[in-house]
Every structure is written in C-alpha cells, then in structure tokens.
C-alpha cells in the first residue's frame, strides 16, 4: 500500500540520515548536476523541498544563496543546517511555507516519486517562485534499472514496501500545464561512490530501509540491478535521474493567480 513521503520518513529518517552522515560524498554527482541546473547566485533565496537533512549545503560555496530547507517532519528538519543564511522549515508539498514570489531558486531532488499529487506541488512552486526564478526537479525515470530496483528489490526487503510513482516524459507536460516553461530536460547517468564494498552495502541498507535483508542479499540486489564495479580504488554502483529545469511562464502565472 502506498504511503506518503511524510509517513515513510517519519519512520525511517534516522536511517536515511545515518547513511548520508557516514558516506557524505557518495552522491556527489547527483547534487553537482542539480546545482549545474539551478545556477544559484549570491543573495538569492534557494528553497530545497524536501531537504532531508540539508545535504545540499555542503555543495554550496561561501558566496552562494541563502537556503530554505523545507521538510515534512521534524525527524529530518532537526538535522538541517541553521547557520547564517540558512533556515529550516516544516511544510507540505501542497502548502509550501513560503510567501508568493519569495524565492529565486527551487529544488526538489529524488523525492517526488513518493508524492501522488505532483500537480498541486508544481502549482505551489509557481506561486512561490519569483517571475525570473528557476525550478529544478529530478527523479527516477520509469522502467529504468533504478526504478526496478526500488519497486522490486526494495519493495520486497523493506518492511514498509516501496511503490514509487516514477516519471515518464509526460512530467514536462505537467509542468507546462501548471505555470512553467521547461528549458532543459535530460536523463543523467552517474555513479554513487564508496571506499569499500562493505560501505556500499551498509549505505544501501540504511538509505533504502532494507530491514528484511542481510548483507549478502543486499549485495546480490545491487549486482542484479545496479551494475556495480570497482575502479580507481572506488566501489561504484550505477544510478540515474531525469532532471528538468523550468522557469515560470508569466501568462500562466497571471491566469492562475489573478495578477
């Protein structure tokens, strides 16, 4: 049975955060691609929803924008950075805790497959983005090895199951219909990197909540779906996300909000 993002991570945010804390650089490529799409500038406000434990922060330069880390549960929000220029907020995908046209950049990375009503989230993004702002969203694409790993292997060995509502190319049409003009869309293939095979297995166990699988079963699942390998002293598994960059379309915004 499908559960909401909030319900899932209220239960297992601590495991996810433990994985990210123990292997903070494993997903460097994933975050770097997101920032390349965002192109944030100093002085801007960047909202990250959902932010997890605020993992984006380590990839930002000192002169980067102010950050609003938005989460649905305190279990994640309490880990988000609260240093100068950073704020942690509790909110909902369908009611962002932000004022109209209040941010210049908006990111949603690898989480929307847990959200059934994506259209209302896109409408909220259109509301809170400055007319000159940019939205970047990225998630697993339907029928990829990563989608099958999540909805087959993780579904079997996570006691909560996993029924991800993955994207196809129609997400571009959904953005177009909800106040955005898509500028760029591409499936990116990259690797998650670890120092040892044991670290890779431990990371996947915690990140995906694989409480019903032992280490050998997890390794077999990685081998079956994610084509692991070793090079340059690193153990790697294959991952991919479909990234889109979009800007608010002025005429659609005026129609939707009476401006």
C-alpha positions as CSV (number, residue, x, y, z in Angstrom):
1,X,0.0,0.0,0.0
2,X,1.4,3.4,-1.0
3,X,2.4,5.7,1.9
4,X,3.1,9.4,1.9
5,X,6.6,10.9,2.0
6,X,5.8,12.2,5.4
7,X,4.7,8.8,6.8
8,X,7.7,7.0,5.3
9,X,10.3,9.3,6.6
10,X,8.7,10.0,10.0
11,X,9.5,6.3,10.5
12,X,12.9,5.9,8.9
13,X,14.5,9.4,8.5
14,X,17.1,8.4,11.1
15,X,18.3,5.5,9.0
16,X,18.5,7.7,5.9
17,X,20.4,10.4,7.7
18,X,22.8,7.8,9.2
19,X,23.6,6.6,5.6
20,X,24.2,10.2,4.5
21,X,26.3,11.1,7.6
22,X,28.5,8.0,7.2
23,X,29.0,8.4,3.4
24,X,28.5,12.2,2.8
25,X,30.2,12.2,-0.6
26,X,28.7,9.1,-2.1
27,X,26.2,11.1,-4.2
28,X,28.4,14.0,-5.2
29,X,27.5,13.7,-8.9
30,X,23.7,13.8,-8.2
31,X,24.0,17.0,-6.2
32,X,26.5,18.6,-8.5
33,X,24.2,18.1,-11.5
34,X,21.4,19.7,-9.6
35,X,23.4,22.8,-8.9
36,X,24.6,23.0,-12.5
37,X,20.9,23.2,-13.5
38,X,20.0,25.6,-10.7
39,X,22.9,28.0,-11.3
40,X,22.3,29.8,-7.9
41,X,23.7,33.2,-7.3
42,X,24.8,35.0,-4.1
43,X,22.0,36.9,-2.5
44,X,19.2,34.8,-3.9
45,X,16.9,32.6,-1.8
46,X,17.1,28.9,-2.7
47,X,14.3,26.6,-1.4
48,X,15.1,22.8,-1.2
49,X,11.9,20.7,-0.8
50,X,12.2,18.1,0.6
51,X,15.6,18.8,2.1
52,X,16.3,15.6,4.0
53,X,19.0,16.7,6.5
54,X,20.0,19.7,4.4
55,X,22.6,17.7,2.4
56,X,22.7,20.3,-0.4
57,X,24.5,22.7,1.9
58,X,27.9,21.0,1.7
59,X,27.9,21.6,-2.1
60,X,27.4,25.4,-1.9
61,X,30.2,27.9,-1.9
62,X,30.5,30.6,0.7
63,X,29.0,33.2,-1.6
64,X,26.1,31.1,-2.5
65,X,22.4,32.0,-2.0
66,X,20.5,31.9,1.3
67,X,18.9,28.4,1.8
68,X,15.5,27.5,3.0
69,X,15.5,23.8,3.9
70,X,11.9,22.6,3.9
71,X,10.9,19.2,5.3
72,X,7.6,17.5,6.3
73,X,8.9,16.0,9.5
74,X,11.0,17.2,12.5
75,X,12.9,13.9,12.2
76,X,14.7,15.3,9.1
77,X,14.4,19.0,9.8
78,X,16.3,18.9,13.1
79,X,19.4,17.8,11.1
80,X,19.2,20.7,8.6
81,X,21.9,23.5,8.9
82,X,20.8,26.6,10.8
83,X,23.9,28.6,10.3
84,X,23.9,32.2,8.9
85,X,21.9,32.3,5.7
86,X,20.1,29.0,6.4
87,X,16.6,28.4,7.7
88,X,14.8,25.1,8.4
89,X,11.1,25.0,7.9
90,X,8.3,22.4,8.3
91,X,5.9,22.3,5.4
92,X,3.9,20.2,3.0
93,X,4.2,19.6,-0.7
94,X,0.8,21.0,-1.3
95,X,1.2,24.1,1.0
96,X,4.7,25.4,1.0
97,X,5.5,27.7,4.0
98,X,6.7,30.5,1.7
99,X,5.3,33.8,0.6
100,X,4.3,34.5,-3.0
101,X,7.2,35.1,-5.4
102,X,9.6,34.9,-2.3
103,X,12.4,32.7,-3.7
104,X,14.6,32.8,-6.8
105,X,15.5,29.1,-7.0
106,X,13.5,25.9,-6.1
107,X,14.9,22.4,-5.9
108,X,13.1,19.0,-5.5
109,X,15.6,16.2,-5.7
110,X,14.7,12.5,-5.9
111,X,11.6,12.6,-3.7
112,X,8.5,13.3,-5.9
113,X,8.0,9.6,-6.6
114,X,6.6,9.5,-3.1
115,X,4.0,12.2,-3.9
116,X,0.8,11.3,-5.5
117,X,-0.5,14.8,-6.3
118,X,2.5,16.3,-8.1
119,X,0.4,18.8,-9.9
120,X,-0.5,20.7,-6.7
121,X,3.2,20.8,-5.8
122,X,4.0,22.3,-9.2
123,X,1.3,24.9,-8.7
124,X,2.8,25.8,-5.3
125,X,6.2,26.1,-6.8
126,X,4.8,28.5,-9.4
127,X,3.3,30.5,-6.6
128,X,6.4,30.9,-4.5
129,X,9.0,31.5,-7.3
130,X,9.9,34.9,-8.4
131,X,8.9,35.5,-12.0
132,X,12.6,35.4,-13.0
133,X,13.3,32.3,-10.9
134,X,14.0,28.7,-11.8
135,X,12.6,25.4,-10.7
136,X,14.8,22.2,-10.9
137,X,13.2,18.8,-10.3
138,X,14.9,15.4,-10.6
139,X,13.7,11.9,-10.0
140,X,13.9,8.3,-11.2
141,X,12.5,7.6,-14.6
142,X,10.0,4.8,-15.1
143,X,11.3,1.5,-16.5
144,X,15.0,2.2,-15.7
145,X,17.1,-0.3,-13.7
146,X,16.9,2.1,-10.7
147,X,13.0,2.1,-10.9
148,X,13.0,-1.7,-10.9
149,X,15.5,-1.9,-8.1
150,X,13.2,0.4,-5.9
151,X,9.9,-1.1,-6.8
152,X,11.0,-4.7,-6.9
153,X,14.0,-5.3,-4.7
154,X,13.4,-2.5,-2.1
155,X,9.7,-3.3,-2.1
156,X,10.5,-6.9,-1.2
157,X,13.1,-6.2,1.5
158,X,11.8,-3.0,3.1
159,X,9.1,-3.8,5.7
160,X,7.2,-0.7,4.6
161,X,7.5,-1.7,0.9
162,X,8.2,0.7,-1.9
163,X,5.7,1.7,-4.6
164,X,7.3,4.7,-6.3
165,X,5.3,6.7,-8.7
166,X,8.1,7.2,-11.2
167,X,8.2,9.8,-14.0
168,X,8.0,9.5,-17.7
169,X,8.5,12.3,-20.2
170,X,4.9,13.5,-19.5
171,X,6.2,15.3,-16.5
172,X,7.3,18.1,-18.9
173,X,3.6,18.4,-20.0
174,X,2.6,18.6,-16.3
175,X,5.0,21.4,-15.7
176,X,3.9,23.3,-18.8
177,X,0.2,23.0,-17.7
178,X,1.0,24.3,-14.2
179,X,2.7,27.6,-14.8
180,X,6.2,26.7,-16.1
181,X,8.2,26.8,-19.3
182,X,10.6,23.8,-19.4
183,X,14.1,24.9,-20.6
184,X,16.0,21.7,-20.2
185,X,15.2,18.0,-19.7
186,X,17.7,15.1,-19.7
187,X,18.3,11.7,-18.2
188,X,21.7,11.7,-16.4
189,X,23.6,8.5,-15.7
190,X,26.2,8.7,-13.0
191,X,27.7,6.6,-10.1
192,X,27.4,6.6,-6.3
193,X,30.9,6.0,-5.0
194,X,32.2,4.3,-1.9
195,X,35.6,3.3,-0.4
196,X,34.7,-0.3,0.2
197,X,32.1,-2.8,-0.8
198,X,31.0,-3.1,2.8
199,X,30.4,0.7,2.9
200,X,28.3,0.4,-0.3
201,X,26.1,-2.3,1.2
202,X,25.7,-0.6,4.5
203,X,24.7,2.7,2.7
204,X,22.0,1.0,0.7
205,X,20.7,-0.9,3.7
206,X,20.1,2.3,5.7
207,X,19.2,4.7,2.8
208,X,16.5,2.3,1.5
209,X,15.5,0.8,4.8
210,X,16.3,-2.8,3.9
211,X,15.5,-4.3,7.3
212,X,14.4,-7.6,5.8
213,X,17.7,-8.4,4.0
214,X,21.1,-9.5,5.2
215,X,24.3,-8.1,3.7
216,X,24.7,-10.8,1.1
217,X,21.1,-10.4,-0.1
218,X,21.7,-6.6,-0.4
219,X,24.9,-7.2,-2.4
220,X,23.1,-9.6,-4.7
221,X,20.3,-7.0,-5.3
222,X,22.9,-4.3,-6.2
223,X,24.6,-6.8,-8.5
224,X,21.3,-7.7,-10.2
225,X,20.0,-4.2,-10.8
226,X,22.7,-1.6,-10.4
227,X,25.8,-2.9,-12.3
228,X,28.4,-2.3,-9.5
229,X,32.1,-2.1,-10.3
230,X,35.5,-1.0,-8.9
231,X,37.9,1.5,-10.4
232,X,40.4,4.0,-9.1
233,X,40.1,2.4,-5.7
234,X,36.4,3.2,-5.5
235,X,33.4,0.8,-5.4
236,X,30.6,2.2,-7.6
237,X,27.0,1.5,-8.4
238,X,25.1,2.9,-11.3
239,X,22.3,5.4,-10.7
240,X,20.3,7.8,-12.9
241,X,17.8,10.6,-12.5
242,X,15.7,12.6,-15.0
243,X,16.5,16.3,-14.5
244,X,14.3,19.2,-15.6
245,X,14.9,22.9,-15.4
246,X,11.9,25.3,-15.8
247,X,11.0,28.9,-15.4
248,X,7.6,30.5,-14.5
249,X,5.6,31.3,-17.6
250,X,4.3,34.8,-17.0
251,X,0.9,34.5,-18.8
252,X,0.1,31.2,-17.0
253,X,1.0,32.8,-13.6
254,X,-1.3,35.7,-14.3
255,X,-4.1,33.4,-15.2
256,X,-3.7,31.2,-12.2
257,X,-3.3,33.9,-9.6
258,X,-5.2,36.9,-11.0
259,X,-2.1,39.1,-11.4
